[in-house]
Amino acid sequence: MTTHTTSARSAPVASRLGLVLAVCCLGQFMNVLDASVMNVALPSIFEELHFERHDLQWVNSAYTIAVCGFLLLGGRLADLFGQRRVFLFGAGLFTLASAVGGLATSPGTLIAARGFQGLGAAVMAPATLTVLGTTFTDPAGRAKAFGWWSAVSGSAGAVGVLLGGIITESLSWRWVLLINVPLGIALLSLIRWVVPETASNGGRKGLDVPGAVTVTIGLMAGVFGIAQSHQYGWYSWQSAGSLVLSVVLFAFFLRQQTRSDHPLMPLGIFRNRSVSAANLVAFFAIAALFSTFYFLTLVMQQVMGFGPLATGLGYLPLSIGIALGGFGVARIVPRVGPRPVLITGLLTACAGLLWSSAATETSTFLGALLVPTTLLGLGMGAVLNATTNAATSGVPREQAGLASGLLNTIRQMGSAIGLVVLATLSSARADSLLAQGEPLRHALGSGYGLALLGAAAFTFCGALAALAVPRKTA
């Protein structure tokens, strides 16, 4: 009788946890999807809204800059004002901005909407991790939850390329944004229904306003400077000036954190070796992964001659591999710790990148990309899971949002910096070969191959950083 009663009582709890996990995964899926889904739609947007060519980059840059700039603040808000309240605000802003962007009739309106989308994502992304970290307290259950979250995070980038091609070709680029509206409404309803609220500290702890403003502007200036380097060069006032401003503001921010009574980012969190090392691993891993999304798209379309839809389908092995890798290590991480999983996953991804870098204009998908993209997906799926676990373990409950926001911030910085560095190497290589009279497709293929080799180097650096991750985490 007792066993039966216990089982009957635990079933609703397990069901509730499953719903919380589904809500967090849906929120993260929408966040990551919008970072990649617009790429295929950009040519259509350019023609319909009459963009200037040098302004088109801001459709993506406005989103990236806003996300990166406000992530740390977004994570802290969840700690101070309650995770459900902040999750609702982020999801609501994201949904509203998606509707405005989908109905935009001018470049300025679309760019502004993308910026507010990024702000909503910056609030929502750390909230999803905070909810998981505070709801799933059992180590095995938390690892499983992080496995699903990581699988969704990694595969959403690949799914975005496929979904963007399908929607743009069959409907309109506007539906790339408008599809978020019904999803967002459903998400808002589910958040109110299933996500537990945490106690608000807003009335007892003041928000470090100077620190929040300083780090937000500093992050935005840094990403802005990186984004501008493509168009104006590293030594231009647009790029160099922004990067210098970013360094100055970060120095001021660190000084402010040592003096504030309620710092936005208590520097003591970096005494947690698991948090510090895992964030360094995350930087290199995401620098490799999201740069690969960009360059593999160009390899398939400009070198191998694939169309947009075929390119999207070509990402399926990578997407499936990330999902399987992330979920597959969920039971392993609690037993062996994150370090061996990180090292194995990063070296597996490195092998996949080295293999895919050899693709040329005469290569076939089966021969040059199927196996390496699967290896890349499996390795990165495992890395995303173990990194998330290590970067959010062993921190006090009241700093769960801080740890989540820090991890997401580092990932965004890795994606922005990694892409710029590898794009610069790729362009220099291609330009050199074109100047020597090499055919266009061969020159481009060689440049993109060099970029994929650079991505492999990032994963190897990540494997070295993983050696500092503790064998076991709390």
C-alpha positions in Angstrom: 0.0 0.0 0.0 2.8 2.4 0.9 4.7 1.7 -2.3 1.5 2.2 -4.3 0.8 5.5 -2.6 4.4 6.8 -3.0 4.3 5.9 -6.7 1.0 7.7 -7.1 2.3 10.8 -5.5 5.6 10.8 -7.4 4.0 10.5 -10.8 2.6 14.0 -10.9 6.0 15.3 -9.7 7.8 13.5 -12.5 5.2 14.8 -14.9 5.6 18.3 -13.7 9.4 18.1 -14.0 9.0 16.9 -17.6 6.8 19.9 -18.4 9.4 22.3 -16.8 12.1 20.7 -19.0 9.9 21.1 -22.1 9.2 24.7 -21.4 12.9 25.5 -20.9 13.9 23.6 -24.0 11.3 25.5 -26.1 12.6 28.8 -24.8 16.2 27.9 -25.6 15.2 26.5 -29.0 13.6 29.8 -30.0 16.7 31.7 -28.8 19.2 29.7 -30.7 17.0 29.2 -33.8 16.8 33.0 -34.3 20.6 33.3 -34.3 20.8 31.2 -37.5 17.4 31.1 -39.2 17.8 34.5 -40.7 20.9 33.6 -42.7 19.1 32.0 -45.6 16.4 34.8 -45.7 18.9 37.7 -46.0 18.9 37.9 -49.8 15.1 38.1 -49.9 15.1 40.8 -47.1 17.7 42.7 -49.1 15.6 42.9 -52.2 12.2 43.5 -50.6 13.2 46.2 -48.0 15.8 47.8 -50.3 18.7 47.6 -47.9 22.0 49.2 -48.6 24.5 46.3 -49.0 26.7 47.4 -46.1 23.7 47.7 -43.8 22.4 44.2 -44.3 24.8 42.7 -41.7 22.8 44.6 -39.0 19.9 42.2 -39.4 22.1 39.7 -37.6 24.5 42.0 -35.8 21.7 43.9 -34.0 20.5 40.6 -32.5 24.0 39.4 -31.6 25.1 42.6 -30.0 21.9 42.9 -27.9 22.1 39.3 -26.8 25.8 39.5 -25.8 25.4 42.9 -24.1 22.5 42.0 -21.9 23.1 38.3 -21.0 25.0 38.9 -17.8 22.4 41.4 -16.6 19.6 39.0 -17.7 21.1 36.2 -15.6 21.3 38.4 -12.5 17.7 39.6 -12.9 16.5 36.0 -12.5 18.3 35.8 -9.2 16.9 39.1 -7.9 13.4 39.3 -9.1 12.3 35.6 -9.5 12.9 33.2 -12.3 9.3 32.8 -13.6 8.7 36.6 -13.6 11.9 37.3 -15.6 11.3 34.3 -17.9 7.9 35.7 -18.7 9.3 39.2 -19.4 11.9 37.8 -21.8 9.6 35.6 -23.7 7.0 38.3 -24.0 9.5 40.9 -25.3 10.9 38.3 -27.7 7.4 37.4 -29.1 6.4 41.1 -29.5 9.6 42.0 -31.2 9.2 39.0 -33.6 5.8 40.3 -34.6 7.1 43.8 -35.2 10.0 42.5 -37.3 7.8 40.2 -39.4 5.6 43.1 -40.3 8.4 45.6 -40.9 8.3 47.8 -44.0 11.7 49.5 -43.6 15.3 48.5 -42.8 15.3 50.6 -39.6 12.2 48.9 -38.2 13.5 45.4 -38.9 16.9 46.2 -37.3 15.3 47.7 -34.2 13.0 44.7 -33.9 16.0 42.4 -34.1 17.7 44.4 -31.4 14.7 44.0 -29.1 14.5 40.3 -30.0 18.1 40.0 -28.8 17.2 41.8 -25.5 14.3 39.3 -25.0 16.6 36.4 -25.7 19.3 37.8 -23.3 16.8 37.7 -20.5 15.2 34.4 -21.5 18.3 32.3 -22.1 19.8 32.4 -18.6 16.4 32.1 -17.1 15.9 28.7 -18.8 19.2 27.4 -17.2 18.3 29.0 -13.9 15.0 27.2 -13.8 16.6 23.8 -14.7 19.4 24.3 -12.1 16.9 25.1 -9.3 14.2 22.6 -10.2 16.4 19.5 -10.9 18.4 19.1 -7.7 19.2 15.4 -8.1 22.6 15.1 -9.9 21.4 12.4 -12.3 18.2 14.3 -13.0 20.0 17.5 -13.6 22.5 15.9 -15.9 19.6 14.5 -17.9 17.8 17.8 -18.0 21.0 19.6 -19.1 21.4 16.8 -21.8 18.1 17.7 -23.3 18.8 21.5 -23.0 22.2 21.1 -24.6 20.9 18.9 -27.4 18.3 21.5 -28.2 20.8 24.3 -28.0 23.2 22.7 -30.4 20.8 21.2 -32.9 18.6 24.4 -33.1 21.4 26.2 -35.0 21.5 23.5 -37.7 17.7 23.2 -37.7 17.6 27.0 -38.3 19.4 26.7 -41.6 17.0 24.1 -42.8 13.9 25.8 -41.5 15.0 29.2 -42.9 15.3 27.7 -46.4 12.0 25.9 -46.3 10.0 28.9 -45.0 11.7 31.4 -47.3 11.2 29.3 -50.4 7.6 28.2 -49.6 6.1 31.2 -47.8 8.1 34.4 -47.2 11.1 35.7 -45.2 8.5 37.4 -42.9 7.4 34.0 -41.6 10.9 33.3 -40.4 10.0 35.9 -37.7 6.2 35.6 -37.5 6.4 31.9 -36.7 7.7 32.9 -33.3 4.4 34.6 -32.4 2.2 31.4 -31.9 5.2 29.6 -30.4 5.8 32.6 -28.0 2.1 32.7 -27.0 2.2 29.0 -26.2 5.5 29.4 -24.3 4.1 32.3 -22.2 1.1 30.1 -21.2 3.3 27.2 -20.3 5.6 29.4 -18.2 2.7 30.7 -16.1 1.4 27.2 -15.7 4.4 25.0 -14.9 7.5 27.1 -14.0 7.9 27.4 -10.2 8.7 30.9 -8.9 11.7 31.6 -6.7 11.7 34.2 -3.9 12.3 37.7 -5.2 15.3 39.5 -3.6 14.5 42.7 -5.4 13.2 44.3 -2.2 16.2 43.2 -0.1 19.1 43.5 -2.4 19.8 46.4 -4.6 20.8 45.9 -8.2 24.3 47.1 -9.0 23.2 49.7 -11.5 26.6 51.2 -12.3 28.0 47.7 -12.8 25.0 46.6 -14.9 25.3 49.7 -17.2 29.1 49.4 -17.5 29.3 45.7 -18.4 26.4 45.9 -20.7 27.8 48.8 -22.7 31.3 47.2 -22.5 30.0 43.9 -24.0 28.0 45.7 -26.7 31.0 47.9 -27.6 33.2 44.8 -27.9 30.9 42.9 -30.1 30.1 46.0 -32.1 33.9 46.5 -32.7 34.3 42.9 -33.9 31.3 43.2 -36.2 32.6 46.4 -37.7 36.0 44.9 -38.4 34.6 43.0 -41.4 33.6 46.3 -43.2 36.1 48.8 -42.0 39.1 46.8 -40.8 40.6 46.4 -37.3 42.4 49.7 -37.3 39.4 51.9 -38.2 37.9 54.2 -35.6 34.7 52.2 -35.7 36.4 49.0 -34.8 39.5 50.0 -32.8 37.6 52.8 -30.9 34.9 50.4 -29.9 37.3 47.8 -28.7 39.3 50.3 -26.7 36.1 51.6 -25.1 35.2 48.0 -24.3 38.5 47.3 -22.5 38.2 50.6 -20.5 34.7 49.8 -19.4 35.6 46.2 -18.4 38.4 47.5 -16.3 36.1 50.0 -14.6 33.5 47.2 -14.2 36.0 44.9 -12.4 37.0 47.7 -10.1 33.4 48.5 -9.4 32.7 44.8 -8.5 35.3 44.9 -5.7 33.6 48.0 -4.1 29.9 47.4 -4.6 27.8 46.1 -1.6 25.7 44.1 -4.0 27.9 43.4 -7.1 26.3 42.3 -10.3 29.0 39.6 -10.8 30.7 38.7 -7.5 34.2 37.9 -8.5 34.4 35.1 -6.0 32.4 33.0 -8.4 35.7 32.5 -10.4 37.3 30.8 -7.4 35.1 27.9 -8.3 37.5 26.0 -10.6 34.7 24.2 -12.3 32.9 27.4 -13.3 36.1 29.1 -14.5 37.5 26.2 -16.5 34.1 25.2 -18.0 33.5 28.8 -19.3 36.9 28.7 -21.0 36.0 25.4 -22.6 32.7 26.9 -23.7 34.4 29.8 -25.4 36.5 27.6 -27.6 33.8 25.0 -28.3 31.2 27.5 -29.4 33.8 29.5 -31.4 34.3 26.3 -33.4 30.7 25.2 -33.6 29.0 28.3 -34.7 31.8 29.3 -37.1 31.3 25.8 -38.6 27.6 26.5 -39.3 28.7 29.6 -41.3 31.5 28.0 -43.3 29.9 24.6 -44.0 27.0 26.5 -45.5 29.4 28.3 -47.8 31.2 25.1 -48.7 28.0 23.3 -49.6 26.5 26.2 -51.6 29.5 28.0 -53.2 32.0 25.2 -53.5 29.9 22.0 -53.9 27.0 23.7 -55.7 24.1 22.8 -53.3 20.9 24.8 -53.3 19.4 26.3 -50.1 17.1 23.4 -49.3 19.8 20.8 -50.1 22.2 22.7 -47.8 19.6 22.7 -45.0 19.1 18.9 -45.5 22.9 18.5 -45.4 22.9 19.7 -41.8 20.7 16.9 -40.6 23.6 14.5 -39.6 25.1 17.3 -37.6 21.8 18.2 -35.9 21.0 14.6 -35.1 24.5 14.0 -33.9 24.3 16.9 -31.5 21.0 15.7 -30.1 22.3 12.1 -29.6 25.6 13.2 -28.2 24.0 15.6 -25.7 21.4 13.1 -24.5 23.8 10.1 -24.7 26.2 11.4 -22.0 23.5 12.4 -19.6 24.0 9.3 -17.5 27.8 9.2 -17.9 28.5 12.7 -16.6 27.3 12.1 -13.0 29.3 8.9 -12.8 32.7 9.9 -14.3 32.5 13.7 -14.1 32.5 16.2 -16.9 36.3 16.3 -17.6 36.7 13.0 -19.5 33.5 13.7 -21.4 34.7 17.1 -22.4 38.1 15.9 -23.6 36.7 13.0 -25.6 33.9 15.1 -27.1 36.3 17.9 -28.2 38.8 15.5 -29.7 36.0 13.7 -31.6 34.8 17.1 -32.9 38.3 18.0 -33.8 38.6 14.9 -35.9 35.4 15.7 -37.7 36.5 19.2 -38.5 39.9 18.1 -39.8 38.1 15.6 -42.1 35.5 18.1 -43.4 38.2 20.7 -44.1 39.4 18.5 -47.1 36.1 19.0 -49.0 36.6 20.5 -52.5 34.5 21.3 -55.6 34.7 17.7 -56.7 33.7 16.2 -53.4 30.4 14.5 -52.7 28.4 14.8 -49.5 28.6 11.1 -48.8 32.3 11.0 -49.3 33.4 14.3 -47.7 30.8 15.5 -45.2 28.4 12.8 -43.9 30.8 11.0 -41.5 32.7 14.1 -40.4 29.6 16.2 -39.6 28.2 13.2 -37.7 31.4 13.0 -35.6 31.3 16.8 -35.1 27.7 16.6 -33.9 28.3 13.7 -31.5 31.3 15.4 -30.0 29.8 18.8 -29.6 26.6 17.4 -28.2 28.6 15.7 -25.4 30.6 18.9 -24.9 27.5 21.2 -24.6 26.0 18.9 -22.0 29.2 18.5 -19.9 30.1 22.2 -20.1 26.6 23.3 -19.0 26.8 20.9 -16.0 30.3 21.9 -15.0 29.6 25.7 -15.4 26.5 25.7 -13.2 27.6 23.2 -10.5 28.7 24.1 -7.0 27.3 27.6 -7.0 24.9 28.9 -4.3 21.2 28.9 -5.3 21.1 32.7 -5.2 23.9 32.8 -7.9 22.4 30.2 -10.2 21.2 32.9 -12.6 24.7 34.6 -12.5 26.4 31.3 -13.5 23.9 30.8 -16.3 24.2 34.3 -17.6 28.0 34.1 -17.5 28.0 30.8 -19.4 25.7 32.2 -22.1 27.7 35.4 -22.3 30.9 33.5 -22.9 29.2 31.4 -25.6 28.0 34.5 -27.4 31.5 36.1 -27.2 33.0 32.8 -28.5 30.7 32.7 -31.5 31.3 36.4 -32.4 35.1 36.4 -32.0 35.6 32.9 -33.5 33.7 33.8 -36.6 35.6 37.1 -37.2 39.0 35.5 -36.7 38.3 32.6 -39.0 36.6 34.8 -41.6 39.7 37.0 -41.8 41.9 33.9 -42.3 39.5 32.5 -44.9 39.3 35.7 -46.9 43.0 36.3 -46.9 43.6 32.8 -48.2 40.9 33.0 -51.0 42.1 36.5 -52.1 45.7 35.3 -52.3 44.7 32.3 -54.6 42.5 34.5 -56.7 45.4 36.9 -57.2 47.4 34.0 -58.5 44.8 33.2 -61.1 43.2 30.2 -59.4 39.5 29.4 -60.3 36.9 30.9 -58.0 35.5 27.7 -56.6 38.9 26.3 -55.8 40.0 29.5 -54.1 36.9 29.7 -52.0 37.1 26.1 -51.1 40.7 26.5 -50.0 39.8 29.5 -47.9 36.8 27.8 -46.2 38.9 24.7 -45.6 41.5 26.8 -43.8 38.7 28.2 -41.6 37.5 24.7 -40.7 41.1 23.9 -39.8 41.0 26.9 -37.5 37.8 25.6 -36.0 39.6 22.3 -35.3 42.4 24.3 -33.6 39.7 25.9 -31.4 38.4 22.5 -30.3 41.9 21.3 -29.5 42.5 24.4 -27.3 39.2 23.6 -25.6 40.4 20.1 -24.9 43.5 21.5 -23.3 41.4 23.9 -21.2 39.2 20.9 -20.1 42.2 19.5 -18.3 41.6 22.1 -15.6 38.0 21.0 -15.0 37.6 19.0 -11.8 37.1 15.3 -12.0 33.8 15.6 -10.1 31.4 18.5 -9.7 28.8 19.1 -7.0 
